[in-house]
Amino acid sequence: MASRNLDFTEGNIMRQMIVFSLPIFLTNVLQTSYQFIDSLWVGNLIGSDALASVSVSATVLFTMLSFIIGMNGATLTILAQRKGARDEEGLKESLNAFVVVFALLSIGIGILGYFLSPYILTLIQTPPTIHKLATQYLQVNFLGIVFLFGYNFIGTVLRALGDSRTPIRFVFMAVILNTVLDPLFIAYFEMGVIGAAVATVVSQGFSFIYALVYTKQTGKIPFMRPHIPSRMYATAIFKLGIPAGLQMMVISGGMMAIMSVVNTFGADVVAGFGASQRMDSLIMLPIVTLGSAINSMAGQNIGAGKWERVSDIARSGMILIVSVSLAIALLVYASAPLLLGLFVDNPASIAFGTTYLATVCFFYPFLGINFVLNGIIRGAGGMMQILVLNFISFWVLRYPLTAFFSRWVGEQGIAYGMGASFIISALFAGAYYRFGRWREIRVLQNREN
């Protein structure tokens, strides 16, 4: 079936939500499989120390890249609102501004991250036994950051325009290449952890080039010849993009802080936590998927001024996410030891990971509610508000609660702190959605919203 851009300003909301979300879910599954594939090959071909180094590096990499990831959220909001408002000129000019800004930021962060890698790993108390491996893996990934964000940016633009199907082919290509190249570079060329990183960067590079050529030839994205953006569009991007980027830095920085708590329990717990995070991501997939879909859906309707449909999107999203996340939590709970064994063969690591998952997985419906409501507010352009909510979630709640419970009951307190923070964060998000002034936000001041 040919890809087409969906108009979310009319039609059945629940049906659109499911139809639009399924391709995003599949894309996210493929995206997550990057981590699964690397972890499987690294854990089985090299060992638990190598797996722990990849887990620590992935946390740091996400933190350093998070500013651009957050600005991708601003891309989704601004472009979706321009599409909903039927503003073709605004759509093209906003797109050009994002292309220029993203190119400069990705290059800058790649260079900075390469040189700072060993110091960051030391700062978060990475165990000495895995510090060198983690540094090598991290530095190679930073060299390929432009490719990673290139094809992800193109996918974000397509989703903002209502096309969630086309991005699947870009990610699918990268995953297939990574699956083939991982064992080749790790084992055949005897490059170890560096080989896993090289395989990922090469795969992402091919995917980015293909995505760029494909969207240009098919006209799916109205790219213009890059030029210095006008003041109005540059202002809108930085007004939304900087808080959105800081949101992700707050989130990923909080995860890095939690990783520093995990690191104090030694390499076995680090490996078990890393493996459990791979399983954890299965529960997170529908949550992240629906949050992204709701951002697009809400953005188009806010741009069109259809506020009643925005409220219906929020209600439908909460019903859907609670149902799906509970079903997946049951599946993960039942199969945790078996699935963890795919990534690590250390009994101590598997025991920790199993207990962690059994505790935390049933708290994810609360995290899902948080993502749904935040997706609505992001669709309105409330990036600063979400920044505050995320700061509360991670730095006032999640990290302190994780540190407190881990000191109180030991390594299993990590899960207790995470679960408690999910519940309280959902209460904060619900309060702001109900009583906050996010409906009054205007993205482009001199254009009708």
C-alpha positions in Angstrom: 0.0 0.0 0.0 1.5 3.4 -1.0 2.4 5.8 1.8 0.2 8.8 2.2 0.1 11.8 4.5 -2.8 11.6 7.0 -5.0 14.6 7.9 -5.7 14.3 11.6 -8.1 17.2 11.7 -11.0 15.0 10.8 -12.0 11.4 11.0 -12.1 8.7 13.8 -9.5 9.5 16.4 -8.9 6.1 17.8 -8.7 4.5 14.4 -6.2 7.2 13.2 -4.2 6.7 16.3 -3.8 3.0 15.8 -3.2 3.2 12.1 -0.6 6.0 12.5 1.0 4.4 15.5 1.6 0.9 14.1 4.2 1.9 11.6 5.9 4.1 14.2 5.9 1.2 16.6 7.5 -1.1 13.9 10.1 1.6 13.2 10.9 1.9 17.0 11.1 -1.9 17.2 13.6 -1.9 14.4 15.5 1.0 16.0 15.6 -0.8 19.4 16.9 -3.9 17.6 20.1 -2.0 17.1 20.7 -2.2 20.8 19.6 -5.8 20.9 21.8 -6.8 18.1 24.9 -5.1 19.4 24.2 -6.5 22.9 23.7 -10.1 21.6 26.8 -10.1 19.5 29.0 -8.3 22.1 27.7 -10.3 25.1 28.1 -13.7 23.3 31.3 -13.1 21.3 33.3 -11.0 23.7 31.8 -11.3 27.2 30.0 -9.5 30.1 32.6 -6.8 30.6 32.2 -5.8 26.9 28.4 -5.8 27.4 28.7 -3.6 30.4 30.9 -1.2 28.5 28.3 -0.9 25.7 25.5 -0.3 28.3 27.4 2.5 30.0 28.4 4.0 26.6 24.9 3.9 25.3 23.7 6.0 28.3 26.5 8.6 27.8 25.9 8.7 24.1 22.2 9.4 24.5 23.0 12.1 27.0 25.4 13.9 24.6 23.0 13.5 21.7 19.9 14.4 23.6 19.9 18.1 22.8 19.5 17.4 19.0 16.9 14.6 19.8 14.9 17.2 21.8 15.0 19.7 19.0 13.7 16.9 16.8 10.6 17.1 19.0 10.4 20.8 18.1 10.5 19.8 14.4 7.5 17.6 14.9 5.5 20.3 16.7 6.3 23.2 14.3 5.8 21.2 11.1 2.7 19.5 12.3 1.1 22.9 13.2 2.1 24.4 9.9 0.5 21.4 8.1 -2.7 21.7 10.2 -2.9 25.4 9.4 -2.4 24.7 5.7 0.6 27.0 5.7 2.8 25.8 2.9 5.3 28.6 3.0 5.7 28.3 6.7 6.2 24.6 6.3 9.0 25.0 3.8 10.8 27.8 5.7 10.6 26.0 9.0 12.0 22.9 7.4 14.9 24.8 5.9 15.7 26.4 9.3 15.8 23.0 11.0 18.1 21.5 8.3 20.6 24.4 8.8 20.5 24.3 12.6 20.6 20.5 12.9 23.6 20.2 10.5 25.7 22.6 12.6 24.7 21.1 16.0 25.3 17.5 15.0 28.8 18.2 13.7 29.7 20.2 16.8 28.4 17.6 19.3 30.1 14.8 17.4 33.5 16.6 17.7 33.0 17.6 21.3 31.7 14.1 22.3 34.7 12.4 20.8 37.3 14.3 22.9 35.3 14.3 26.1 34.4 10.6 26.1 37.0 9.3 28.6 36.4 12.2 31.0 32.6 11.7 31.0 33.0 8.0 31.7 35.3 8.7 34.6 32.8 11.3 36.0 30.0 8.8 36.2 32.2 6.3 38.0 32.5 3.7 35.3 34.3 0.6 36.7 38.0 0.6 35.7 37.7 -2.9 34.2 35.4 -1.6 31.4 36.5 2.1 31.1 38.8 1.5 28.1 36.2 -0.6 26.1 33.5 1.9 26.9 35.7 4.8 25.7 36.4 3.1 22.4 32.8 2.2 21.7 31.7 5.8 22.5 34.2 7.6 20.4 33.4 5.7 17.2 29.7 6.4 17.7 30.4 10.1 18.0 32.2 10.1 14.7 29.0 8.9 13.0 26.5 11.2 14.8 25.6 13.1 11.6 24.4 9.8 10.0 22.3 8.9 13.1 20.5 12.2 13.2 20.3 12.6 9.5 18.0 9.7 8.9 16.1 10.2 12.2 15.4 13.8 11.2 14.0 12.8 7.9 11.8 10.2 9.6 10.6 12.9 12.1 9.7 15.3 9.2 7.7 12.6 7.5 5.7 11.8 10.7 4.9 15.5 11.2 3.4 15.5 7.7 1.3 12.4 8.5 3.5 9.7 6.9 4.6 7.1 9.4 5.2 4.3 6.9 8.1 5.5 4.8 10.6 5.8 7.7 10.3 2.1 8.2 12.3 1.4 5.1 15.2 3.6 6.2 15.5 2.0 9.6 15.0 -1.5 8.2 17.9 -1.0 5.8 20.1 0.1 8.7 19.1 -2.8 10.9 19.8 -5.4 8.2 23.2 -4.0 7.5 24.0 -3.8 11.2 23.0 -7.5 11.7 25.3 -8.6 8.9 28.2 -6.3 9.7 28.3 -6.8 13.5 29.7 -10.3 13.6 31.9 -9.5 10.6 33.7 -6.6 12.3 33.6 -8.0 15.8 34.8 -11.6 15.1 36.1 -11.9 11.5 38.1 -8.7 11.6 38.8 -9.2 15.3 37.9 -5.6 16.1 35.9 -6.4 19.3 33.8 -3.6 20.8 35.2 -1.2 18.2 33.9 -3.4 15.5 30.3 -3.3 16.9 30.5 0.5 16.9 31.9 0.7 13.3 29.2 -1.7 12.1 26.5 0.7 13.6 28.0 3.8 12.1 28.4 2.3 8.6 24.8 1.0 8.7 23.5 4.4 9.7 25.5 6.1 7.0 24.0 4.0 4.2 20.5 4.5 5.6 20.9 8.3 5.8 22.1 8.5 2.2 19.3 6.3 1.0 16.7 8.4 2.9 18.0 11.6 1.5 18.0 10.4 -2.1 14.6 8.7 -1.8 12.7 11.7 -0.3 14.3 14.1 -2.7 13.4 12.0 -5.8 9.8 11.2 -4.6 9.1 14.8 -3.4 7.8 13.5 -0.1 9.5 16.3 1.8 9.5 19.9 0.4 13.3 20.4 0.8 14.7 23.7 -0.4 18.2 24.7 -1.2 19.7 25.4 2.3 19.9 29.1 3.2 20.2 31.3 6.2 16.7 31.1 7.9 14.7 34.3 8.4 14.5 35.8 11.9 10.9 34.6 12.5 11.6 30.9 11.8 15.0 30.9 13.6 13.3 32.5 16.6 10.6 29.9 16.6 13.1 27.0 16.3 15.2 28.2 19.2 12.2 29.2 21.3 10.9 25.7 21.1 14.1 23.8 20.3 16.3 24.9 23.2 13.8 24.0 25.9 13.0 20.8 24.0 16.7 20.0 23.8 17.2 20.7 27.4 14.3 18.4 28.2 16.1 15.5 26.7 19.3 16.5 28.4 17.5 16.6 31.7 16.1 13.1 31.0 19.3 11.5 29.8 21.3 13.3 32.4 19.0 11.8 35.0 19.5 8.4 33.5 23.3 8.9 33.6 22.9 9.9 37.3 20.9 6.7 37.9 23.7 4.8 36.0 26.1 6.2 38.5 24.1 4.7 41.3 24.0 1.3 39.5 27.8 1.5 38.9 28.5 1.5 42.6 27.2 -2.1 42.8 29.9 -3.4 40.5 30.2 -4.9 37.0 27.7 -7.8 37.6 24.9 -5.4 38.5 25.9 -3.0 35.7 25.7 -5.9 33.2 22.3 -7.1 34.6 20.9 -3.6 34.6 22.1 -3.1 31.0 20.5 -6.4 29.9 17.3 -5.5 31.8 17.2 -2.1 30.1 17.0 -4.0 26.8 13.9 -5.8 28.1 12.7 -2.6 29.6 12.7 -1.0 26.2 10.1 -3.5 25.0 7.6 -2.0 27.5 8.8 1.5 26.5 8.2 1.0 22.8 4.4 1.5 22.8 4.8 4.4 25.2 7.3 6.2 23.1 5.4 5.4 20.0 2.1 6.8 21.2 3.8 9.9 22.6 5.2 10.6 19.1 2.0 9.9 17.4 0.0 12.1 19.7 2.5 15.0 19.2 1.7 14.9 15.5 -2.0 14.5 15.9 -2.3 17.2 18.5 -0.1 19.5 16.6 -2.2 19.4 13.4 -5.4 19.9 15.3 -4.0 22.8 17.4 -2.7 24.4 14.2 -6.3 24.0 12.8 -7.8 25.4 16.0 -9.8 22.2 16.7 -9.5 22.0 20.5 -12.3 19.5 21.1 -10.4 17.0 19.0 -7.3 17.6 21.0 -9.1 16.6 24.2 -10.5 13.5 22.5 -6.9 12.6 21.4 -5.8 12.8 25.1 -8.6 10.6 26.3 -8.1 8.0 23.5 -4.4 8.0 24.1 -4.6 7.2 27.8 -7.1 4.4 27.2 -4.9 2.8 24.6 -1.6 3.2 26.4 -2.8 1.7 29.7 -4.2 -1.3 28.0 -1.2 -2.0 25.8 1.5 -1.4 28.4 -0.2 -3.7 30.9 -0.4 -6.5 28.4 3.3 -6.1 27.5 4.3 -5.9 31.1 2.7 -9.3 31.7 4.6 -10.8 28.8 7.9 -9.4 30.0 7.2 -10.5 33.6 6.6 -14.1 32.5 9.7 -14.4 30.3 12.3 -12.1 31.9 14.8 -14.8 33.0 14.8 -16.5 29.5 15.1 -13.2 27.6 17.8 -11.8 29.9 19.8 -15.0 29.3 20.1 -14.0 25.6 22.3 -11.1 26.6 24.4 -12.3 29.5 25.3 -15.7 30.9 26.4 -14.4 34.3 23.9 -15.9 37.0 24.4 -12.9 39.3 23.5 -10.4 36.5 20.5 -12.5 35.4 19.2 -12.7 39.0 19.4 -8.9 39.5 17.8 -8.2 36.1 14.9 -10.5 36.7 14.1 -9.0 40.1 14.4 -5.5 38.7 12.0 -6.2 35.8 9.5 -8.0 38.0 9.3 -5.0 40.2 9.3 -2.1 37.7 7.4 -3.4 34.7 3.9 -2.9 36.2 4.6 0.8 36.9 4.9 1.6 33.2 1.2 2.5 32.7 1.8 5.5 34.8 4.8 6.4 32.7 2.5 5.9 29.6 0.0 8.4 30.9 2.9 10.9 31.4 4.0 10.4 27.8 0.4 10.9 26.4 -0.2 14.1 28.3 3.3 15.5 27.5 2.7 14.6 23.8 -0.4 16.9 23.9 1.5 19.7 25.5 4.4 19.3 23.1 1.9 19.5 20.2 0.9 22.9 21.6 4.5 24.1 21.7 4.8 23.9 25.5 8.5 22.9 25.5 9.5 25.0 28.5 6.6 23.5 30.5 7.7 20.0 29.7 11.2 20.9 30.6 10.0 21.8 34.1 7.9 18.6 34.4 10.9 16.5 33.3 13.2 18.2 35.7 10.8 17.3 38.5 10.4 13.8 37.2 14.1 12.9 37.0 16.0 15.2 39.4 13.4 15.8 42.1 11.9 12.3 42.0 13.6 9.5 40.1 17.3 10.0 40.9 16.8 10.9 44.6 14.3 8.1 45.1 16.6 5.6 43.3 19.6 6.7 45.4 17.5 6.6 48.6 16.0 3.2 48.1 19.3 1.6 46.9 21.0 2.8 50.1 18.1 1.6 52.2 17.5 -1.9 50.7 20.5 -2.4 48.4 20.6 -3.0 44.7 16.9 -3.9 44.5 16.1 -0.4 45.6 16.9 0.8 42.1 13.6 -0.6 40.9 11.6 0.7 43.9 12.8 4.3 43.2 12.0 4.1 39.5 8.5 2.8 40.1 7.6 5.3 42.8 8.8 8.2 40.5 6.6 7.0 37.6 3.5 7.3 39.8 4.3 10.8 41.2 5.4 12.1 37.7 2.0 11.1 36.2 0.2 13.1 38.9 2.3 16.2 38.1 1.6 15.8 34.4 -2.1 15.3 35.0 -2.3 18.4 37.1 -0.6 20.6 34.5 -2.7 19.2 31.7 -5.9 20.0 33.7 -5.0 23.4 35.1 -2.0 24.7 33.1 -2.2 27.5 30.4 -0.6 25.4 27.6 -3.6 26.1 25.3 -2.6 29.8 25.1 0.8 29.1 23.6 1.6 30.5 20.1 4.5 29.0 18.1 4.8 31.6 15.3 3.6 34.9 16.8 2.8 36.7 13.5 1.0 33.8 11.9 -2.5 32.5 12.8 -2.4 29.4 14.9 
